[in-house]
């Protein structure tokens, strides 16, 4: 397929054509992930010992629970996530009981690693050589030691109100602070289990994960009161900021904390008109919290990153039920493109990035940022695909030269058949609607350059299921690097 060759060459060239922002801020969530890699044996153990056939059958008829309160809630969520092949994150406020059960059934988990959007993104950027400032409220010693030891700094307040001090984050943990723990259940494409009442098997259509997210009391995202005075100075030190962790909010505190966040973000950018803020969305089952995040933060951020599940939730909250239903009934590049287009129109955010396993859809205003071009946007998205592929193959990056080992390993994989197929499908739709005239040209670049909006579709690699080690943090890694590395120089 000639277009596969064209895009694979672009992909390989992207390594030497990307430039990162000069200084990045990341906040506000980190945790320790306990990873369990599910296989037929572990599923069989759950099926035989922990769940009845009635619960298993009835779970297929139910929606995900809003929160995990007991083992049945977890088992229902796990079955639905595997059967749909979709990533899902659900909070638990009963973590002590659930963790005891997880430890009994899964025997302490297969792996422990840095978790939370901010923790994952900061460690990745630090390993890629990007100067990164991280702020995590209530940073514990255990959590602090999980951060990469180079390029990651933490803001420390001086008692005399002098300039803020930036220190190596690994030395900034606090005593007597609890460490948040998430349990993550990874499953591979093809993993299956029987449903006796249906006399058939449920099989995972693709590799993904279910996240059970601990929500300790008092856990809120945002800057501390003590840091407020220093926010203009802190904002002047970076070119980009990635904000996440708002899924910690609840019905009771969401309005107060987001009203406060709006005020603090205005101070954060007040001394730096070139600073661009990116909101990394998350799977949030609470509709009130989701709506408040969009309603209250959309005027304060310049960029929004989400996956297809999160896009559908945003469309629902915006009242775009027809497009939401179309995606639910037939998820495709055509329906997702329409969804991105509608969200961009309604929210009027300068940059909107949808990341899927097979392609990116990026809608961006031409005046979004002075040092960003169509080529730099495309190169950054392709580079982020290499990062994503490397992470699925290896998991945690550990070499001293990531470009020469992990990323070079990822270049062995071409642009995926699914990615090129999606580009062909959207090209046919756009030609029919009169948005493009030359399909061959579009298949070579995936770009529509309108006066008000640049619209890009960029195919990605796709790691074979049997070679995937992990999908945890994949979307966060892809979204953040596409945002950080899109500078032209």
N, C-alpha and C positions, 0 to 999 in steps of 0.2 A: 504494500500500500504506500504510494509515493508521499502522501501527507504524513504518514507515520514517520518516514525518514526526515521530512522537513522539520517536524516538531521535535523529534529526538535530537537532531542537530542543535536546534535552539536550546533545548534542555541542557545538553552537555556544555554549550557555550556560556550558559547563564552563570556558571561558577565564577568566571573571570570578568563578568560584566555587571555584577551587583555591588552596590555601595550602601553601607549602613548609615543610619542617622548618627549624628555625633552626640551621643548621650541619650539614654533612655531611662524613664521612670516606670516602675512596675508596682502595682498594689492591687488588692490588699489581702489576698488569701493564700495560705500555704497549709499543708498538713502532711502526715505520713500516710502513704498508700500501702495497704496490705493487699497484695495481689494473689488471687487464686486462679490458676489456669485450669479451667474445667476440661475434663475428658469423659469418655464413656463410663469409666469406672467410678469417678466421683458423682456423676449424674445418676448412675445406677444406685449408688449408696443412698443418695437423697430420695430417689424414687421408691426404693424398697423400705427404707427405714423412717423417713421423715414426712412423707406426704401420702394421703389416701388417693385412690383412683378418682373418687368423687371430686376432691379439691382440684386435682389435676385437670379433669374434664371441665369443671365449672370455671376454672381460671381463664379458659379460652373465650368464655362468653363475657368476661368482665373487663373493665378498663383498669389501668394501673391505679393502685391506691395513691392518695395524695401524700401519705407518709407511711413509713414502715413502723408498725406498732407491735407486730408479733411475727412468728415464723411463717404463718400462712401468707401474710402480706408479702414477705420476701419471696416465698416460693412461687406465688402467683406472678410477681414481677419478673422473676428469673425466667419462667416459662414463656411469658409474653415477649420478653426481650430476645430470647433465643429463637422463638418461632418467627419473629418479624425480622430478625437480623439487624435491629436498630439499637443504637446506644441509648441508654436511659440512666438518668440520675434521680434518685429519690431520697429525701432526707429521713433521718430517724432521730427522734427526741428521746428514745429509749435505748440509748447506745450501750449502757452497761449490760443490760439483759441480752441484747442482740450480739454483742461482742463475745460474751460467754458462750452463746450458742454457736457462733461462727468458729470459735476456737475449738469447741468440742467436735464439731462435724468436720472441719477442714484442717484441724491440727496446726494452728498458728500461721497459716497462709504460706504460700510458696516463696514469696518475695516481699521485702519491705523497701520502699523507695520514696523519694521526694514526690509529693502530690500537691494538689491545688493549682489552679490556673497560674497564679503569680509565681509560685515556687517552681513549677515546670518551665514556664517561660523564662524566668530569670536565670535558672541554671543553664538552659539552652543558649541564651544570649551570651552569658559569661563565657561558656566554652567556645563560642564562635568569636570571642575577642571583643564583644561590644561592651563599652563602659556602661554599667547598669546600676541605678539606684533603686533599692527595694524598700518599701515600707509595709510591714506586717504588724498590725496591732497585737499586743500581748505575745511577743515573740519568745518562745521558750528556748532553753538551752538545747534541748533535744532537736527542736526544729532548726535552730540556727546552724547547728553542726551538719545539717543535711545540704546546706548550700555549697556551691562550688567555691573554692578558696581564692579564686582570682577574678578580678574585674567586677565584683558585686559588692556594693557599699550600702551602708545603712545610715540614715540621718540621725545624728545625736545632738541634743539640745545643750547649749552652754548656759550655765546659770547666770552669767553676766549679760545675757542677751546679745553677745557678740555674734559673729558669723557662724552659721551652722557648721558642724563638724561631720565629715563623712568617714566612717570607719568600716573595716572589713566586717561583713555581716556575720561571719562565723564567730566573732568575738562579742556579739551584741545581744545574746540571749539573756532572758531574765530568769531569776530563780522563782520557784513556787508558781510557775505558770503551766497549766495543763497543755498537753499536745493533742491537737485534733487528729483523729484517725478515721480514714475512709476505707471501707472494704470494697474491692473491685473484683468482679468476676468476669474473666476473659473467656470467650468461647470462639472456636474456629468454625469456619464455613464447613458444613457437612455434619456437624455434631448433631446427634439425634436421640430421641427417647420415645418410648411407646405410649400411646393413649389407648388403653384397653377398650373403653366404651366405643371408640371409633374404629378399632381394629386396624390402626395405622400408626405411622411414626411421624412425629414433628421433627423437622430438620432445619437447622440454621441456614438461611439462604446466603449469608455472608458472615465474615468474622466481625465481632464487635464486643461490647462489654456492658455489664450492668454495674452501676455505682451506688452503693448504699452510703450516703454522706452523713456523718455525725454532725449534729447541731448543738454543741454545748451552750448552756445558758450564758447570756451576756456577750456572745460572739457577734460583733457587728463590723462591717467594712467601713473604712474611712480613716481620715487623718485624726490624730488625737487633738484635744483642746490645746495642749502645750505646743504643738507643732504649727498651729494656725498662724502665729506671728511670722513664721519663717517661710510660709508658702510662696510668696512672690520670689524670694531668693531661690528656693528649691526649684521652682518652675523655670527660672532663668538658666539653670545648669544643664537642661536637656532640650532636645529637639522633638522627641516623641514621648508619649505616655500611654501605657496600656492599663486600663482599669477593669477589675473583675472582682468577683466575690459578693456581688449584691444579692445573690441567691440565698445568702444567710439571713436576709431580712424576713420579718414575719408580718402578719396582719396587724399586730399591735404596734410595731415600731417603724414600719416602712415609710409612712408619710413624714414622720419627724426626721428620720435619718437622711432621707433623700432631699428634704428641704434644706437641711444642714449641709449636705454634700454640694448642692447647687451653689450655695454661698462660698464654700471653701474652694470649689473649682474655679470660680471667678477670680479669687485671690491667687490661685495657683498659676493662672495664665496671664495675670495682670501685667507682668513685667516682660513678657515674651510673646509678642504677636505671632511669631512663627511656630510656636509650640502646637503640635497636633495631638489631640486626645482620641484614643481608640477604646470603644466599649466592646469587650469580648463577652458575648452573651453566653448563657448556660441553659441547660435543661432545668426548667423551673415549673413544678407542677401547680404552684399556687398562682391562680390567675390574677388576683389582686396585686400581688407583688410584681408579677411580670408586667402588668399594665402600668404600674407606677414607675417602674424602671424606665420604660420607654417614654412615658408622658413627661417625666420630670428631668430626664437626662438628655433627651434628644437635641435640645437647643444648646447643650454645653459640650457635646462631643462632635468631632469631625469625621469619625469613622465608626462603623459597626461591623463586627464579624459574627457569623452564625453558620450552623449547619442546616440541613434540610428540615430536620425535626423542629429546630428552633425557629426557622423561617415560618413554618406552618403555624406555630404557636403565636408568633407576632401577627401574622395575617388574621388569625382568629381574634386577637385582642383589638385589632384595628377594625373589626366588623367586616372583613373581606371574606365572608363565608364561602362564596362561590369558588374563589381561587383556592382557598384552603381545602374545600371538598374535592376540587379537581386534582390537587396534588395527592390527597389521601387515596383517591380512587385509582389514579394513574400517575405515579411519580415518574417524571421524565424531565429531560432538559427543557422541553417546551413549557411544561407547567411551572417548573421552578423559575425559568427565565421571566415568565409572566408575573410570578410572585415577587421576584426581586424588583422588577419594574414598578409594580404597584406600591411596594413598601418605600422605594426610593421617592416616588411621587408624593406620597402622603407625609412621610417624615422629613423629607427635604434634607437628609443628612448628606454632606458632601461626598462621602465615600461609603459604599455598601459592598461587602464581600461575602458571598456565599461559597463555602468550601464543601465539596463532596468527595467521595473516594475516587471519582473519575474525571472531575473537571472543576475549575473555578468559574464563577460568574462575578465579575466586578463592574459595578456602575460607579463612575467617579466624575465629579465636576472638573472641567478643564482648569479652573483657577483654585483647585483644592490646595495645592502647595507649589511654590515657585520652582523647587528643585525636583519635580516629578514630571516625567514624560510618559507617553504611551509605551515606548520601548522599556523604560525602567520599571514600569508597572508589570509588564509581561515578563521581564527577566526575573523580577522578584517572585512572582507567582510560580514560575518554573523552578527557581531555586528552592522555594518552599516545598515543592513536590519532592525534590531530592532529599531535603531534610526529613520529610515525612516517610519516604521510602526507607531511608537509613534507620529511622527510629523503629519502624515495624520489623526490620530485619534484625536489629541488634538490641533494641530496648534503650538502655542508658548509654550515652556516649562516654567513652573512657580514654580514648587515645589522646596524645599530646597535640596531634595535628589532625583535626577532624576533617579538613579538606582533603588531606592526603590519604586518609583511611576510610572513615565512615561514609563521607559524601562520594568519594571516588568509587567505593563499592556500589553505591546506589546508581551510578551512571551506567552500570551494566544492564540496567532494565530500561527498555524503550518506553516511549509514550504508549499508553494502553490502547488496545483495540476499542474498549468501551468509551474512552475519551474521544477518539477520532470519530466513532460512530455517533456520539452525542453532538459533536461539532457538525457533522453532516446533517443530522436531524434538525438542528436549530437553523442551519443554513437554508434548508428547504422551506421551513416555516417563514423565515425572514424574507426570502425571495418571493414567496407567494403573497406576503403582506406588503411588498414594495419597499422594505427597509434596506435591502441590498440589491444590486443589479448583477454583480459578477460573483457567482458562487465559488469559482476556482480561487479567486483572489481572497475571498473571505475564509475559505478552508486553509489558506496559507497563513493567515494572520489573526482571524477571529475577532476583528475589530470593527466597530461602527463608531465613527467620529462625528457626533452631532454637535451643534453649537452649544447646547446646555449640558450635554452628558456624553462622556465616552463610555461605550459599552463593550466589555471584553468577555469572551468565552475562551478559556485556556485549558486544553486537555492535560491530564496528569498521568503519572505512572500508576500502576496498580500491582502491588506485591502479591505474588501467588499465595493463596491461603496456606499452603503447606509450609511456606517459608516465613510466615508472619510469627514473630515472637510476641509482639504486644501492640495494642492499639491505644493504650492509655496515654492521654495528652496529645494524641495525634492532631486533632483539630486545633488545639491551642498552639501547638508548635508550627503548624502550617500557616494559620491565620496571623500569628505574631511576626514570623519571618517575612511573610508577604508584605506586611505593614512597615516593618523596620528597614527592609533592604530595598525599598523602591526609590532611593535617591539617585539622581543621575550622576552626581559626583560628590 
